[in-house]
């Protein structure tokens, strides 16, 4: 895929997330076209009305997403292209015909749905349909989920259902697609169906309106492996939830496998109702955390090869340090570096990367939690969390503890009292005192103990901040 197409795909995904899938589908379907050339983005609409509406209601959103992908130097133009109206009408007729058809003879049944969610997902990662388990970068944050995916793809029945839960961008959809692909390769005579939760809902509603309910149920309940993405989408849809529960019961009773993903924890899935929550709790839950530094480096190397750009280790290390959320943001950072390099005819060096990614890093850095501060301090000073929160007052613990409180105040939004409660139920005045003491130590360029040696307090703080960024 050409660079401009990759940039448009990334922009479309970003825009769909920003304005919502339904609004994206309504205004940016086949009757609207985005194209990128150098630093210029062109938004072509099927009519003057659509063009004016897009400019009035979505210009700011488009500009924010465009800047997030390629930098702050781009320009946006809105134009009319009447040929899009003809193309849109033809696309609508084709989609309607696809939904009406069924393919009982297919060895790989798929349920078609005209959903913005599916469109946005496919644009986010053009290779996702070809995702492989070998291409999934494994680290401490996702190792357990990766092992579960390997076993499931081999057809080794584990607990059912298997639930992958984690924030957006940690690789849940990649795992589902990779499992489906590997399972089909190993079991060519079995079926494995992948659906987003929105596709499941849309297909179920369409089946209820016509006479396709038996066919819909056969495709979902008759497959050996059913994979459903974005389980949280079912919240507030009681009829679809009931259908899903019956589907799960059928799969369980017949020894088939179900794998689902969600961006929420198992506890938060109570919003889906006690029946479905209990079914999820009875299976295998695999939490996927934000990728740690080493995993982010691996993801960047894979994405750089995929995009076709060469980056030295210094640049890769910088990007992995500054962008700490997930694969989508890492991909966006690489697109921005590539676009900046092309626009200014400048090689991608560490200095150029620092300039190009300055504002993006502020938006993509993972929020720091009190638990992150505690882990960084424990790792750097070699102490246990229980020791850090204990009443012991020796220098080997009091200094790491006061630095933890100082960092917590600097990098989190926690109040004095919340910080004190977290670090051993201490009073807010104790936290304030610790904060002031660290400030005095910094001003005096004092030395503190670090494991089996002493070092300057500022050096210790730099180590702790590095540990926070690369956690």
N, C-alpha and C positions, 0 to 999 in steps of 0.2 A: 504494500500500500504506500502511496506517495506521502511525503511529509505533510502536504496541505490536507490530505484526507485524514491523516492521523490527528492533526490539530482540530479539524472540524469534528471528528468523532469525540475527542476529549471535551471540546466545547459543548457539544450537544448533551453529553452526559452531565457535565457541570450545570448546565442550564436546566435540565430536567430535574435535577435535585434541588436547585434553587427555587424554581417557580412551582414545582409540583408536577407529578406525572400527567395528571389529567389536563392541566392547562398547557403543558408542553405538547401533548397529543393534539389538542384542539387547534393550537395556533402554529405549530411547527411540524405539521405532518407533510404529506407529499405535495401540498400546495405552497410550501415555503422551502426555500433552499438556501443553505449557508455555504459560502465558498471563501477560502483564504488564499491570498497571494502576497507573499512577503509580509509587510506589516499592515495590510489592508484586509478587513473582513467585509464581505458583501452579503447583505440579507436580501434575497429576492423573494417577492411576494406575487401571488397570482393576480392581485387586483390593487387598485389604488386604495380601496377601503382597508384591505388587509395590511398593506404597507403602512398606511397612516396609523392604524391601530397598533401595529408592532412598534412603530417609532414612539408613539405616545405612551404605551403601557409597559414596554419591555426594554426600551433603550438602555436604561440604567442597569438592569439585570444582565443584559447582553454584554455591556461594557465591563462590568465587574468580572464576569466569567472569562471574557476575552483577555483581560489584563492578567487574570490568574493563570492563564495558559501560556501566553506569549510575552507578557510584560506590559509596561505602561506606555509604550510608544505607538501602539496600534491605532488605526482609524477605522471607523465603521460607516458604511454607506448602505442606505435602504433604497432598493430599486423595484420596479414592476417588471415582471416577466409573465406575459399572458399565457405562454405555453404551459406554465405550471398548472393552470386551471384544467387544461385538457388531460395532463398527466395525472392530476389528482382524481379526476372522475374515473379514468381507466383503472387506477389503483384501487379505488373503492369497489368497482365491479369485480375485479380479480379477487380481492380479499373476501368479498361476500361469497364468491364461488368456492373458494378454498374452505371456508368454514362449513359450507353446506355439504361438502364431500366427506365421505368416510373411506378408510383404506384398510379393510379387515385382513387383506392378504399380506400387508407389510410386515416384515420381520422386526422393524423398528418403528412401532406406532408412535406418532406424535400428535398432540392435540393443539390445533392452531387457534390462536386468539390474537385479535388486533389490539394489543395492549401497549401503552406507552412504556410500561415498566420493562417489557421485553425489548422494546426498541432502544431504550436508554442503556440497558445492560449490554446489548450487543455492540453499541457504540463505544461503551467504556473500554472494552478490550476486544479488539478485532480478532484476537486469536483464542478467545475463551471457548469457542465451540471446539477448538483443537487442543484444549488444555490437557496436560498430562500430569500424572503423579510425579514423573521424573523432573518436570519443570516447576514443581512446587518447592520453593526454597524453605527448607526446614530449619527451625531454631528452637530454642527453649520455649518460646511462646506458643508454638503450634505442633510440637513433636508428638504429643499424645493424639491429637486429632489426625495427624498424618499417618500414624500407625493404624488407627482405626479405619481410615480410608483405604489403606493398603489391604487390610484383611477383608473388608467388605467388597472391594473390587475383585478380589480373588474368589469371592463366593463363599467365604467362610462365615457362616451365619453367627452373628454375635447377638447381643440384646437387640430388641426391636421395640420402638424405633431408636435410631441413632440421631442425636441432636448436636449440631455444631452451632455454638453461640459465641458471638463476638461482635465488636463494633464494625461499622462500615469500613471496607478496605483491607481487612485482615486475611482475605483469601477464601471465604466460605464458598462463594460461587465457583471459584476455580476448583476447589475440591469436589464439589458436586459434579461438575462437568467432567473432571478427570476420572472420577469413579465410574460415571456412566460410560465413558469412552473405553476404559480398561476392562470393565465388566463385559461390554459387548465384544471386545476383542477376544477375551478368554472364553466367553459363552455365546458363540454366534447363533445358537438356536434358541436362546432365551431373550427376553425383552427387558429393556431398562428405559423408563420414561422419565424425562426431566421436565418439570413445570415450575414456573414461578407461582406464588400464591395467587397473584392477580390473574394469571392464565387459568388456573384451576377454577377460580371464582367466575370468570367470564364464560368459560366453557360450560360450567354447570348451569349458569343462568340461561345461556343460549339453549342448552339441552332441555331445560324445563319448559321453555317457551315453545319448543317444537316437539318432535317425537324421538329425539336423540338421546334420551336419558339412559336406556339400556346400553347403547353403544359407548356413552361416556363412562358408565360404571364398569363395563368390560375392559376398557382401556386402562382405567386407573386401578381396578381391583384384580385384573387378570394378569398384570405384568409381574415378573419375578422381582423387579427392583423399581420402586417408585421414589423419585427424588423431588422434593418440594422446597423451593427457595423463598425466604422472607415470610416465615410463619406469622409474624406479627401483623401482616396485612389482613388476617382473618378477624381481628378484633372488631366487634360491632356488627358482624355478619352472621346472625344466629342460624339461618338456614344452611349456609355454606359450612358452618362449623359442624352442624349435625351430619351433613353429608361426609365431611372429613372424618368424623368419629366413626361412622359406619365403615368407611374405607379402611381406617386403621384396624378396626375389629376384624374385618375380613382378611386383611393381610396377616394379622397375628394368627388367626385361626388356621390359615392355610400355609403357614410357615414361610411367608414371603417377607421381603425386607423393605422397610421405609426409612429414608434418610431425609431430615429436614434441617433448615438453618433458620436462625433468628438473630436479630441484633440486640436481644434482651436476655437477661439471665433467666434461669428456670423459675426463680421466685416471681419475677415480673410477668411470667406467662399466666399467672392467675387471672389476668384480665380476659383470657380466652375461655374462662369457665373452669370449674373444678373437674369436670369429666375429662376434658382434653389435657388439662394440666397433669392429672394423675396418670394418664396414658404416657405423657412425655417423661414423667418422673420414673416410670417403670422401665424405661429403656436405658440407653447409655448416653450420658451428657459429656461432650468434649468442649471445654472452653478454649477459645483462641484469643490470646492477648495481643496488644499492639506489638509489632515486630521490634525486637531489640536491635542494637547497633549492628551486630554481625549479620543478622537476618536482613536488615535493610541494605547492607552492603551487597549481599548476595542477590537481592531483588534488583538493585540498581545495575549490577553487572548483566543480569539476564535481560532487563529492559533495554539497556544500551545496545546489546547485541541485536535485539529484536528491532529497535528503531534504526540501527545502523550508524551509530556515532561512537567514536573512540574517545575515552576519557581516562586520564591517568588516575593513579590511586589517590593523589591529593584531592582532586576534584570529587571523586566518589566519596571519600571520607568526609569532606565538607558537606556534601548533600545529605549523607546519611546522618550526620550530626545535627543539621539544622531542620530537616524534615522528619518528624518522628511519629507521624500518624499512621499512614498505610500506603499500600501499593499505588492507589490512584494518585495521591499527592506526589509520590516519588516519580511517577510517570509524567505528571504535569510539570515537575521541576526539570526533567530532562527535555521535555518539549520546549520549555522556556529557554533553556541554555542553547538548544539547537537553533531556535528561531532568532535569539539574540546574536548568535555567532553569524548566521546568514545575513541578518539585517545590517550589521556593522562591519562585516568582513573581518571579524576578530576571532582568533583561536580561543577555545574554551580553556582558560587557565583558572587557577584558584582565585586570583584577584578578580577576573571577570565574573566568575560564578558568585563571589561574595556580593558584587554589585547587583547582578541580575536577580538573585534570590532573596535580597534583603527584605522586601515587603512580604514575599510569599512565605518566608520562614516564620514571620510573626503570626500568620494565620494558620500555619500547618503544624506548629509545635504543639505536642500533646500537653494538655493541662497537667500541672504538677499537683499531686495529692500528698497528704500527710504521710501516707504509707510509702510513697516514692522517696520522700525525704528520709524517712526512717531506714529504708533499704540502702540508700546511698551512704548514709553515715555508718551503718553497720558494716557494709562492704569495705569502705575505705579504712575504718578504724579497727576492723576485726573484732567487733563485739556482737553479742546476741541482742535481738529486740527486747527480750525480757530484761536483760541487764540495763539497757538504755532506759527502760521505764521503771526500774527498781528505785528503791530509796537509798541505795548505796551512793556515797559521796566522794569516793576516791577520785584522784585526778584522771585516772584512766577511763572513768565513766563520766565524770562531771563535765570535762571539756567536750567530748563528743555530744553530750546531751545539750549543752548550751548552744553549740553550733547547729544542732538539729533544730532547736527552737528559733534560732536566728534565720536559718534558711527557710523554715516553714513560714515565718512572717514575711520574708522577701518574695517567695515564689508561689505561695498559695493565698487564697482569699479567706483563710480561716481567721477567726477572731482570737484574741489573746486567750480567752477562756477555753476555746475549742482546742487550741494548741496544747495548753496545760493539761486538759483532760486526756488528750491522746498520749502525751508523754508522761504517764504515770499519775494522772489525777492531781496535777499540781495547780496551784492557784494562778490566776492571771498576773498577779504581782510578781510571782516567781519567773514567769516567762518574760515580763518586762525587764526584770533585773538581769536575766541571762542575756537578753538582747543588748542592753546597755553595756554589759561587760564585754561582749564580743566587739562592740564598736570601740571601746577603749583599747582592747588588745590590738585591733587593726591600726588605730592611731599611734600606738606605741611600738608598732612593728614587733610584737612579742613573739616568743617561741612557745609552741605547745607540743605535747607528746603525740606521735603518730606511730602506732604499733611499737616497734622496738627502737625508734629513733625520735629525735626532735626536729621540727621544721617550723618555718614561719607560718603565722596564722593565715596570711594571705595565700600562701602555697597550699595549705590544707583546704582552704575555701575553694581554690581553683580545682583541686582534685574532686571535691564534692560536687561542684557545679558540672564538671565533665561527666561524673557518674550519673548525675541527674539527666543530662542531655542524652547520654548514650544508653540509658537503662532500657 
